[in-house]
Amino acid sequence: MKKREEKLEKLLEMVLERLDRIEKLLFSSGVEDAEIVSIASKLILAFSLPAFKAFEISSKITRLIKRKQLDDISRTIIETLAVRGPLSISELTRSVREVRGRASRRIIGERVKKLEREGIVTIERKGSRLLVKLRSEENV
């Protein structure tokens, strides 16, 4: 058990070192928006994305939210949709739960409705399912 804990600690240290290097690389490459770097870092850790893909998605997210004050759950919903694409409320709840550890379908549904009113997401009917997706970039 002790060896396993030591191995996990070393692995975590390695991940944190990589994240630190990625942040330094992004800042040195001319990215001046700390929010983009912060979101990219979260995406790398939460969804195991390559840095370039996380950076691309985080840029899209920041264009969509345009300095709006969003709570952590709403941000996680946006990040999840940006990475995984359109999802039903149930799928979205499961994905948010994977990232945050907790999520209720009712709260996710409420946040989705609020994000729809703010023009960040759209809800589309596909057969009998309702899919939540990020507003397309051409409308940003």
C-alpha positions in Angstrom: 0.0 0.0 0.0 2.8 2.4 0.9 4.5 1.8 -2.5 1.3 2.5 -4.3 0.9 5.8 -2.4 4.4 6.8 -3.3 3.9 5.9 -6.9 0.7 8.0 -7.0 2.5 10.9 -5.3 5.2 10.8 -7.9 2.7 10.6 -10.7 0.8 13.6 -9.3 4.1 15.6 -9.0 4.9 14.8 -12.6 1.4 16.0 -13.8 1.7 19.2 -11.8 5.2 19.8 -13.2 3.9 19.3 -16.8 1.0 21.7 -16.1 3.4 24.3 -14.8 5.6 23.9 -18.0 2.5 24.2 -20.2 1.4 27.4 -18.4 4.9 28.9 -18.8 4.9 27.8 -22.5 1.5 29.4 -23.1 2.5 32.7 -21.4 5.8 32.8 -23.3 4.1 32.2 -26.6 2.3 35.5 -26.4 -0.9 34.4 -24.7 -1.7 37.3 -22.4 -5.1 36.3 -21.3 -4.7 34.5 -18.0 -8.3 33.2 -18.2 -7.4 31.2 -21.4 -4.4 29.7 -19.7 -6.4 28.8 -16.6 -9.2 27.2 -18.6 -6.7 25.3 -20.7 -4.9 24.0 -17.6 -8.2 22.8 -16.2 -9.2 21.0 -19.5 -5.8 19.3 -19.6 -6.3 17.9 -16.1 -10.0 17.2 -16.2 -10.3 15.7 -19.7 -6.7 14.6 -20.4 -6.5 16.7 -23.5 -3.3 17.6 -25.4 -2.2 21.1 -24.6 -2.8 22.5 -28.1 -6.4 21.2 -28.1 -7.1 22.5 -24.6 -5.7 25.9 -25.6 -7.9 25.9 -28.8 -11.0 25.0 -26.8 -10.3 27.5 -24.0 -10.0 30.3 -26.5 -13.5 29.3 -27.8 -14.9 29.3 -24.3 -13.5 32.7 -23.4 -15.0 34.2 -26.6 -18.4 32.7 -25.7 -18.6 33.8 -22.1 -17.1 37.3 -22.8 -16.4 38.3 -19.2 -19.7 37.1 -17.8 -19.7 36.2 -14.1 -20.4 32.4 -14.1 -20.4 30.0 -11.1 -18.2 26.9 -11.1 -21.0 24.6 -12.2 -21.9 26.7 -15.3 -18.2 26.9 -16.2 -17.9 23.2 -15.9 -20.9 22.7 -18.1 -19.4 25.0 -20.8 -16.0 23.2 -20.6 -17.7 19.8 -20.8 -19.7 20.8 -23.9 -16.7 22.3 -25.5 -14.7 19.1 -25.1 -17.4 16.5 -25.6 -19.9 18.2 -27.9 -23.7 18.2 -27.7 -25.1 16.1 -24.7 -28.4 15.4 -23.2 -29.1 16.7 -19.7 -28.5 13.2 -18.2 -25.2 12.8 -20.2 -24.1 16.3 -19.2 -24.9 15.6 -15.5 -22.8 12.5 -15.6 -19.9 14.3 -17.2 -20.1 17.2 -14.8 -20.2 14.7 -11.9 -17.0 13.1 -13.3 -15.2 16.4 -13.2 -16.6 17.9 -10.0 -17.4 14.8 -8.0 -21.1 15.9 -7.5 -23.9 17.1 -9.7 -27.6 16.8 -9.7 -29.8 16.7 -12.8 -32.0 19.4 -11.4 -29.1 21.9 -10.8 -27.6 21.1 -14.2 -31.0 21.7 -15.9 -31.4 25.0 -14.1 -27.9 26.2 -15.1 -28.4 25.1 -18.7 -31.6 27.2 -18.9 -29.7 30.2 -17.5 -26.9 29.7 -20.0 -29.5 29.4 -22.8 -31.1 32.7 -21.7 -27.6 34.3 -21.7 -27.0 33.0 -25.3 -24.1 30.7 -24.4 -25.8 27.4 -25.1 -28.7 26.2 -27.3 -31.1 23.3 -26.8 -32.0 21.3 -29.8 -34.4 18.4 -30.2 -33.1 15.3 -31.8 -35.9 12.8 -32.0 -37.2 12.3 -28.5 -34.0 13.7 -27.0 -33.1 17.3 -26.0 -29.4 18.0 -26.7 -27.5 20.9 -25.1 -24.7 22.4 -27.2 -22.5 25.5 -27.2 -23.7 28.3 -29.4 -21.8 28.1 -32.7 -18.7 30.3 -33.1 -20.1 32.1 -36.2 -22.8 33.5 -33.9 -20.2 34.8 -31.3 
